Amino acid sequence: MNTPLNMNKIRKERGRTSRRARADENAVQFGQTKTQKEALKAAAEKIARNLDGHKRET
């Protein structure tokens, strides 16, 4: 005799796999590479330094 199947576990696992697959697709479509992130961070730091350098002393 076979062991009984818990349908709730099967349903939840199916949902997890579909959400995981969708997340992977979104990561490929919208994600940024490490070099892109570093370039954005460097640009933001440069802008902040430039702005700090132009502040007036009161």
C-alpha positions as CSV (number, residue, x, y, z in Angstrom):
1,M,0.0,0.0,0.0
2,N,1.3,3.4,-0.9
3,T,1.8,6.2,1.7
4,P,-0.8,8.9,1.6
5,L,0.1,12.2,-0.1
6,N,-0.4,15.5,1.5
7,M,-1.9,17.7,-1.2
8,N,-1.2,20.9,0.7
9,K,2.5,20.2,0.6
10,I,2.4,19.5,-3.1
11,R,0.4,22.7,-3.8
12,K,2.7,24.8,-1.7
13,E,5.8,23.3,-3.4
14,R,4.4,23.9,-6.8
15,G,3.8,27.6,-5.9
16,R,7.3,27.9,-4.5
17,T,8.9,26.6,-7.7
18,S,6.8,28.9,-9.9
19,R,7.7,32.0,-7.7
20,R,11.3,31.0,-7.8
21,A,11.3,30.7,-11.6
22,R,9.6,34.1,-11.9
23,A,12.2,35.7,-9.6
24,D,15.0,34.2,-11.7
25,E,13.5,35.6,-14.9
26,N,13.1,39.1,-13.3
27,A,16.7,39.0,-12.0
28,V,17.9,38.4,-15.6
29,Q,15.6,41.0,-17.0
30,F,16.0,43.8,-14.5
31,G,19.1,43.0,-12.5
32,Q,22.4,44.9,-12.7
33,T,25.8,43.5,-13.0
34,K,28.4,44.1,-10.3
35,T,30.3,46.5,-12.5
36,Q,27.1,48.5,-13.2
37,K,26.4,48.8,-9.5
38,E,30.0,49.9,-8.8
39,A,29.8,52.5,-11.6
40,L,26.6,54.0,-10.2
41,K,28.1,54.1,-6.7
42,A,31.2,55.8,-8.0
43,A,29.2,58.4,-9.9
44,A,27.1,59.1,-6.8
45,E,30.2,59.5,-4.7
46,K,31.7,61.9,-7.2
47,I,28.6,64.0,-7.2
48,A,28.6,64.1,-3.4
49,R,32.2,65.2,-3.3
50,N,31.6,67.9,-5.9
51,L,28.6,69.2,-4.0
52,D,30.6,69.2,-0.7
53,G,33.4,71.1,-2.4
54,H,31.1,73.9,-3.5
55,K,29.4,74.5,-0.2
56,R,29.7,77.9,1.3
57,E,31.1,78.4,4.8
58,T,28.9,80.6,7.0
